[in-house]
Amino acid sequence: MAGRAEDGTSGQGPAVRARGAAVRGSLAVLLGAVLATGCGTGGAASPEASPPVTTTSPPPPVPGTPLPGTPSPGGLGATDTGWLHLSLAMQEQSLALLELAPTHGADPALTTWAGELARGQRADLKALRALRAAAGLGDENPHEGHDMPGMVNALERRALERARGTLFDTLLRTALREHLAQTRMLADALHRTDGDPRVHRLARRMGERAEKAEAALKDG
């Protein structure tokens, strides 16, 4: 999200940081389709939220992360793999926020909305993890601690964990609107590429769920 104060990468080991760099390279086509049109967060992407893709040499290969044009051990291409990793990180973060609603929020309608979306996201996470396993990818999250559109950084999460009542409801709506918009935009961008039908079916389902949740999310 824009205006983040930290990137959280300082505690990662060299292998995880290198894998993250390789995956970001494989996401260039996917994210470029979104960010080039200013759709990453519902408007023109800010320099902080979406640094431009450079033309520097790609990082050295990291085991478990396919290079562009190279399938994973389970047959997934680089773009599908990049979408899979990024979606896992985004859904895990989003679900953690949704599960706070029953104990932190004040609006019963928002709590009901959060519960329905959480059930769908648990199913999506199960499917994402099954695809990751079938593709022979490791359990490491190459986006852990990253600050990208649709993701929640540590400061924002702590603010939500500490907030109660109407303040929590306002923060949750803001965070989830960005998350849902980015989920939908990434799914749309993936559909403009060639890839594994299983990944594309799941992306379509997640994009449709995000679109419906956006329409149902009411202002407090």
N, C-alpha and C positions, 0 to 999 in steps of 0.2 A: 504494500500500500504506500501511497505517496507520503513523503514527510517522515520516513522512518529514521530513527536515531541510531540504529545499530544493525549490523548485518549478521552477527552471530557466527561468523566463520572462524573466529580465532581459536576455538577449541577443537576444531576438526583436525584429524591427522592428514598427512600428505596424500595418502591413497584416496581418502574420501574427497579431498579438495580437487585432486586431479580427475577423479571420476565425475565430479560435478562439472568441471570445465568441459570434459568430453561430451557430457549429456547436453550442456548448454549449446555446444556446437551443433549437435544433432537436432536441436530445437530451432535452429535459425530459420528454416523454411516455415515451420509451423507458427512460431511466434511472429515472424516477419509478416505473415499474411494478416495477422491481427493488428500488430502495433503500427504497421505502415499506414493503416487507415485510421489510427487514433482510437481504436476500439478497446484497448487493453483495460481501461478503467472507466469507460463511458465518455471519453473525451480525448483530447490530444495528450499523448503520453509525455510525462515530465521527464527531464534528464535524470532525476533521482530514481524514478520508478522504472524506467526502461532505457538503460544506456544503449547507445547505438551498437549494432553489430559491426565489428571491425573486420579488416581484411588480413589480420595477422595470421601466421601459420597456425594450424590446428595443434592442440596439445598431443603429446604422445599417447598411444593407445593404452587403455586401462582394462585389465581383465574384467569381463562381464558387461562391458559397454560397447556395443557395436559402433564402428565408424560409419559415417554417412555412406550409404550404398552397400553396406555389409550387414547381412542378417545376423541376429542373435543366434545362440545355439538352438533355440526353439523356433527359429524362422522369422522373428519379428525384425523389420527394418528399423533404421535409426529414428525416423520420425515417429513411428508407432511406439518405439521404446521411450523416446523423449516424452511423448504425451502420457504414457503409462506412469512413468516416474513422477512427472509433475502433478498429474491427477491424484496419485496416491498421497503426495505431500499435502495438496490442497484439501482433499477430502478428510484426511486425518485431523488437520487443524480445524476445519469447519465443524466436524462432529464434536470435537472437544468443547467448542463454544456453544453449540446447540444443547449439549447435555447440561449446561449451566442454567438454562432458562427456568426449569421448574423451581429452583431454589434461590435464584437471584432476581428474577424479573417481577414486574408488577402487573403486566397486561395478560389476562388469561387467554385472550385470542392469540397473542404472540407466542405464548407457551404452547398452545395447541399446534400452531403452525410449525414451531420448532420441533415438536415431537414427531409430527408427520414427516418433515424433511429428514430428521435424524434416522428414522426407520428406513427411508429410501437410501440414504447415504451408507448405512451399514451394509445393505445389500450390494451397493456399488463397490464398497471397499472389499467385500468378500470376492466379488468378481474380478476386481483389479488384482488382488493378491493371487488369485488362481491363474490369471493370465501371466503374471510375473513368474510364478513357479513353472508354468508350462513352457515359458520362453527360456528357462534356465538362467534367469537373472538372480543376482544375490538379493538378500534382504536389506542391504544397506540403502539408506535414503540419500541419494546424491544431492537433494535439495534441502537437507536439514540445515536450518539456520539461515537460509537464503531469504532475501527480501525482494520479492517479485510481485507483479500485479496478481490480486486474488489470494495472496498469502497473508498470514498474520504474524507479526514479529513478536518478540518476547515482551516488549513494553506494552504493546496493545493487548496481548493476552493477560498480562498482569492487571491491567486497568479493568478488563472485563471481570476477572476473578474477584477483584476488590469491590466492584460497583454493585449497587443494589437498587431495586425499584426502577423508577423511570429513567435514571441515568443508565442503568444496565440495558434497558430496552432500547434506548437511543443508540448506544454503542453497538449493540448486537445488530440492529437494523443496518447501521452503516457498514459494519464488517461483512455482513451476509449479502448485502446488495452488490458489493464489489466482487465477492467470491462467486456469486451466482452469475453475474455478468461475464466474468472471465471464464468460468466453466462453459458457458454457452458459446462464447467466442472461440475458445480453443476447439470445441467439438465441431463448430462450423468450419474452422480452418482445416482440421484434420480431414473432413469430408471432401475437401478440394485436392487431396493427395491420394495416391494409390497406396494400399496397405492391406494388412490382414483383415479379413471380414469380421473376425471375432472382436478385434479391437474397435473397428468402425461401428459395429452394432452396439457395443457398450457405450462408445462415445455419443452415439445418437440418442440412446436412452438417457444418459446423463444430461445431455444438452436439453432434451425435452423436459426432463424433471426440473432443471434449473429454470427454464422458461416459465413453467407453470408456477414454481415457487416464487419467482419474481412478480408474477401477476397477482399472486395471493398476498404478498407482503404489503401490509397497510402501514401508513404513517401513524404514529401515536398522537 
